[in-house]
Amino acid sequence: MKELIQSLAAYNIWANRQLFDAALQLDPALHEQTVPSSFPTLKATFMHMWDAESGWWQRLQNHEHIVIPSKTFHPHLKDVANGLLGQNQ
């Protein structure tokens, strides 16, 4: 079971890097452009990913109070990438 969880975590890191590498090559104006999707912008989609992963990570560590990054942090997409990928490590 431990190997399966480690494999899934490694895949998650790889997939997040692939997504951010592609997104960060786009014109920064596209990060904020409204698109028809679950979230209004590319940046908002990535922020949601960080919020979700951060929330689950904190729950797994039995934190009493869950801190959601988007409630206090309004960064550029590169900052979101650094936050999420840093947490993945």
Backbone as CSV, one residue per row, in Angstrom:
resi,resn,N_x,N_y,N_z,CA_x,CA_y,CA_z,C_x,C_y,C_z
1,MET,0.825,-1.195,0.000,0.000,0.000,0.000,0.869,1.259,0.000
2,LYS,1.968,1.210,0.769,2.851,2.370,0.842,3.411,2.709,-0.539
3,GLU,3.809,1.669,-1.303,4.357,1.912,-2.639,3.314,2.526,-3.571
4,LEU,2.070,2.092,-3.446,0.997,2.641,-4.274,0.807,4.128,-3.975
5,ILE,0.766,4.486,-2.709,0.593,5.893,-2.331,1.774,6.724,-2.809
6,GLN,2.988,6.189,-2.662,4.171,6.910,-3.135,4.138,7.083,-4.651
7,SER,3.693,6.056,-5.353,3.590,6.132,-6.812,2.555,7.179,-7.235
8,LEU,1.422,7.200,-6.563,0.386,8.188,-6.882,0.853,9.606,-6.561
9,ALA,1.568,9.770,-5.465,2.100,11.092,-5.107,3.127,11.548,-6.140
10,ALA,3.988,10.641,-6.583,4.986,10.984,-7.601,4.303,11.379,-8.909
11,TYR,3.241,10.660,-9.270,2.500,11.005,-10.482,1.866,12.386,-10.345
12,ASN,1.316,12.688,-9.187,0.699,13.994,-8.948,1.718,15.118,-9.127
13,ILE,2.907,14.931,-8.576,3.970,15.932,-8.734,4.312,16.097,-10.207
14,TRP,4.492,14.991,-10.899,4.833,15.033,-12.330,3.734,15.760,-13.117
15,ALA,2.476,15.396,-12.871,1.359,15.999,-13.611,1.257,17.497,-13.336
16,ASN,1.400,17.894,-12.076,1.350,19.321,-11.749,2.474,20.081,-12.437
17,ARG,3.665,19.510,-12.467,4.786,20.173,-13.159,4.493,20.332,-14.649
18,GLN,3.935,19.298,-15.256,3.604,19.367,-16.683,2.608,20.493,-16.947
19,LEU,1.587,20.570,-16.124,0.569,21.611,-16.294,1.155,23.009,-16.119
20,PHE,1.928,23.205,-15.051,2.512,24.524,-14.809,3.550,24.886,-15.862
21,ASP,4.362,23.919,-16.288,5.352,24.210,-17.329,4.661,24.718,-18.593
22,ALA,3.558,24.082,-18.965,2.824,24.512,-20.160,2.165,25.871,-19.935
23,ALA,1.520,26.051,-18.800,0.800,27.302,-18.530,1.743,28.496,-18.420
24,LEU,2.907,28.286,-17.833,3.842,29.400,-17.642,4.516,29.831,-18.939
25,GLN,4.391,29.027,-19.986,4.915,29.420,-21.294,3.934,30.308,-22.055
26,LEU,2.704,30.361,-21.587,1.687,31.205,-22.224,1.929,32.673,-21.885
27,ASP,1.375,33.544,-22.703,1.382,34.975,-22.398,0.685,35.167,-21.045
28,PRO,1.302,35.891,-20.099,0.691,36.084,-18.774,-0.734,36.640,-18.813
29,ALA,-1.081,37.373,-19.843,-2.453,37.891,-19.952,-3.461,36.745,-20.049
30,LEU,-3.045,35.615,-20.613,-3.947,34.470,-20.739,-4.247,33.824,-19.386
31,HIS,-3.382,34.016,-18.403,-3.611,33.449,-17.071,-4.845,34.056,-16.418
32,GLU,-5.171,35.295,-16.809,-6.299,36.025,-16.212,-7.497,36.136,-17.161
33,GLN,-7.365,35.607,-18.365,-8.442,35.712,-19.354,-9.604,34.807,-18.959
34,THR,-10.811,35.326,-19.045,-12.001,34.549,-18.728,-12.219,33.479,-19.790
35,VAL,-12.491,32.262,-19.314,-12.735,31.129,-20.210,-13.970,30.374,-19.713
36,PRO,-14.708,29.727,-20.627,-15.858,28.936,-20.188,-15.363,27.616,-19.582
37,SER,-15.389,27.535,-18.274,-14.871,26.365,-17.571,-15.450,26.332,-16.161
38,SER,-15.002,25.410,-15.363,-15.457,25.322,-13.972,-15.029,26.534,-13.161
39,PHE,-13.873,27.092,-13.498,-13.343,28.278,-12.839,-13.136,29.340,-13.902
40,PRO,-13.256,30.608,-13.546,-13.280,31.661,-14.563,-11.973,31.893,-15.316
41,THR,-10.828,31.535,-14.718,-9.543,31.776,-15.378,-8.619,30.588,-15.146
42,LEU,-7.554,30.546,-15.917,-6.536,29.522,-15.736,-5.920,29.634,-14.337
43,LYS,-5.621,30.862,-13.930,-5.046,31.075,-12.598,-5.997,30.586,-11.508
44,ALA,-7.283,30.855,-11.646,-8.264,30.406,-10.649,-8.333,28.877,-10.588
45,THR,-8.178,28.229,-11.733,-8.162,26.766,-11.764,-6.978,26.230,-10.979
46,PHE,-5.796,26.803,-11.217,-4.605,26.361,-10.495,-4.693,26.705,-9.010
47,MET,-5.285,27.836,-8.689,-5.455,28.208,-7.286,-6.361,27.198,-6.595
48,HIS,-7.410,26.752,-7.290,-8.302,25.728,-6.746,-7.526,24.430,-6.488
49,MET,-6.660,24.061,-7.419,-5.858,22.847,-7.224,-5.024,22.956,-5.949
50,TRP,-4.392,24.131,-5.760,-3.561,24.333,-4.570,-4.425,24.306,-3.308
51,ASP,-5.574,24.981,-3.345,-6.480,24.969,-2.193,-6.865,23.533,-1.822
52,ALA,-7.256,22.751,-2.823,-7.707,21.380,-2.570,-6.579,20.516,-2.011
53,GLU,-5.420,20.577,-2.641,-4.309,19.754,-2.175,-3.829,20.203,-0.799
54,SER,-3.815,21.497,-0.566,-3.411,22.018,0.736,-4.388,21.564,1.820
55,GLY,-5.670,21.646,1.517,-6.681,21.217,2.480,-6.548,19.750,2.839
56,TRP,-6.374,18.897,1.831,-6.223,17.470,2.106,-4.941,17.184,2.864
57,TRP,-3.853,17.860,2.507,-2.579,17.655,3.206,-2.718,18.023,4.686
58,GLN,-3.373,19.138,4.957,-3.567,19.554,6.345,-4.461,18.575,7.107
59,ARG,-5.477,18.051,6.436,-6.352,17.067,7.085,-5.577,15.786,7.417
60,LEU,-4.733,15.349,6.491,-3.928,14.149,6.736,-2.977,14.340,7.910
61,GLN,-2.589,15.571,8.162,-1.704,15.874,9.286,-2.485,16.231,10.555
62,ASN,-3.805,16.044,10.508,-4.686,16.299,11.658,-4.649,17.736,12.161
63,HIS,-4.513,18.697,11.247,-4.576,20.104,11.653,-5.998,20.419,12.105
64,GLU,-6.095,21.129,13.189,-7.413,21.484,13.715,-8.087,22.548,12.847
65,HIS,-7.304,23.512,12.388,-7.826,24.593,11.551,-7.162,24.506,10.178
66,ILE,-7.974,24.374,9.148,-7.476,24.260,7.781,-7.299,25.664,7.210
67,VAL,-6.112,25.938,6.698,-5.803,27.225,6.072,-5.880,27.039,4.561
68,ILE,-6.733,27.802,3.912,-6.913,27.723,2.465,-6.104,28.851,1.824
69,PRO,-5.108,28.518,0.980,-4.231,29.551,0.423,-4.952,30.717,-0.252
70,SER,-6.014,30.448,-1.003,-6.665,31.522,-1.763,-7.371,32.550,-0.875
71,LYS,-7.597,32.225,0.379,-8.271,33.165,1.281,-7.379,34.348,1.647
72,THR,-6.065,34.146,1.593,-5.144,35.207,2.010,-4.057,35.497,0.988
73,PHE,-3.995,34.718,-0.092,-2.879,34.803,-1.026,-3.434,35.031,-2.426
74,HIS,-3.059,36.123,-3.059,-3.552,36.432,-4.405,-2.355,36.687,-5.324
75,PRO,-1.672,35.619,-5.688,-0.402,35.723,-6.403,-0.537,35.692,-7.915
76,HIS,0.608,35.814,-8.537,0.722,35.538,-9.964,0.747,34.022,-10.130
77,LEU,0.535,33.548,-11.345,0.496,32.111,-11.588,1.806,31.444,-11.165
78,LYS,2.937,32.097,-11.390,4.222,31.505,-10.994,4.276,31.286,-9.482
79,ASP,3.690,32.196,-8.702,3.644,32.028,-7.249,2.753,30.846,-6.854
80,VAL,1.651,30.670,-7.575,0.773,29.526,-7.324,1.541,28.243,-7.621
81,ALA,2.264,28.223,-8.744,3.064,27.049,-9.108,4.073,26.734,-8.012
82,ASN,4.790,27.749,-7.547,5.783,27.533,-6.494,5.129,27.023,-5.209
83,GLY,3.969,27.561,-4.867,3.272,27.123,-3.658,2.807,25.686,-3.745
84,LEU,2.158,25.340,-4.851,1.633,23.985,-5.000,2.760,22.975,-5.146
85,LEU,3.733,23.266,-6.005,4.829,22.320,-6.207,5.692,22.201,-4.954
86,GLY,5.852,23.293,-4.223,6.586,23.224,-2.963,5.876,22.349,-1.951
87,GLN,4.563,22.453,-1.902,3.780,21.610,-1.006,3.880,20.152,-1.429
88,ASN,3.934,19.890,-2.738,4.015,18.519,-3.239,5.277,17.800,-2.782
89,GLN,6.310,18.566,-2.512,7.577,17.953,-2.102,7.433,17.403,-0.702
